[in-house]
Amino acid sequence: MAPCPRVAIVLDIIYFFRSPSRSLSTSPCCPPGLPFGWALCFPFACLLLWSSCLCLSHDWLLLCLFCDWCWLLLCLFCDWCWLLLCLFCDWCWLLLCLFCDWCWLLLCLFCDWCWLLLCLFCDWC
């Protein structure tokens, strides 16, 4: 199966969070039978998103959430995962994470690109 376009993956994540029903079976990127899912990560109590979608099996989202470099760094200075911090705001979670003091500086710590480009195009994640 050809990998999903990375832009489509980002839109898929936004769709999941902003959907009124938050249905786990209506993700526009994933094929039927392979819905988005979620898992709680202890002891950091971080809400981590994962996907069983075949096209995401080696993509930035899974690797950034579960590798030693990324998700630990995301949770370093907050009690909750950065995604959870923005989950219930009135703005798009993506925009909030771009301009708040908690997220974007931490995500850009080891990268010369913006945090979004870090996850989308770098070789670290």
N, C-alpha and C positions, 0 to 999 in steps of 0.2 A: 504494500500500500504506500502510495506517495505521501510524504509528510504534509500536514496542513500548513498553509502560509502562516507565518508568525503573527502577522497583523490579525488574521482571523482568530488566532488563539487568544490574543488580547481582547478582542471584541467578544469572544465567547465567555471570558471571565467576567467582563463587565455585564454582559447579558445575564449571567448567573446571579450576580449580586443585586442587580437593579430590577430583576423580574419580580412582579408583585407576588407571584405564587412560589417563587424560588424552586421551581420544579427541577428535580434531579434527572429527569428523563427527557427534557426538551432542549438540551444543549444543541445549538445550531451547528457546531463543529463536529461533534461526535456522531457516529452512525447509530441507528437504533440498537438497543441492547447493550450499549457501552456508555452509560450516562456518567456525568460528573459525580464525584463523591467527596466526602470530607472525613477527616480523622482528627482526633484530639491528641496533641503531643504533650506528654508529661516528661519532666516535672515543670516545664515552662508554661503550661496551660495555654499553649498557642493553638489557635484554630488554623490548621494547615489544610490547604486544598490539594487534592490529587485528582488524577484522571485515569480511568482505565481505557481511555481512547487509544487505539493502536498507534495513531499518528503522533501521540505525545509521549510514547514510551521512553524516548531518549531526548526529550526536549527540555528547554530551560526551566519550565515550571516545576516539573518533578525533581530535577537535579538541584535546583535552588532551594527547594523546601527540605530535602532530605540529606543533602551532603553536609560535610563538616564546615565548609567555608561559608555557607550562605545563611541558613535558617538560624543558626546560633547567633550570628552577627545581627540579624534582624531583631532578635529578642533581647539583645544585650542591655538596652537601657529602658525597656518598658516591661510592664507586667503581662501584656498581651501581644500577640503577633500584630504586625503593622496592618495586616488585612483586617483584623478584628477591630482595631482602633477606628477604622474608617467605615465599618460595616453599617452603622446606624446613623450616619450623618445625612444631611439634606443635599449635600453636594455629591458628585461622583467620587467614589473612593479613590480613583486614580488622581484626580485633581487635588484632593485633600492631601494625599501622600506626597504630591509634588511640591507643595508649598508649606507644609508643617515643619516644625523644628525637630521632630522625632525621627522622621523617616529618611528623607532624601539625603541628608548629610551622611547618615550611617551607611546608606546603600552606595554612596559614591566614594566611600572611604579609600578603596583600593582601585579605583578606575578613573580614567581621564574623561570618560563619556558621562552623559547623564544617566541616572539610575535605570531608566527604561531601556536605553540602548545597551547598558551593561548586561541586562538579562536577555536581551534579544539577540545580540550580535557578538558578545565576547566569548573567549575560549575557556574562561574560568568555570562557568556554570554549565 
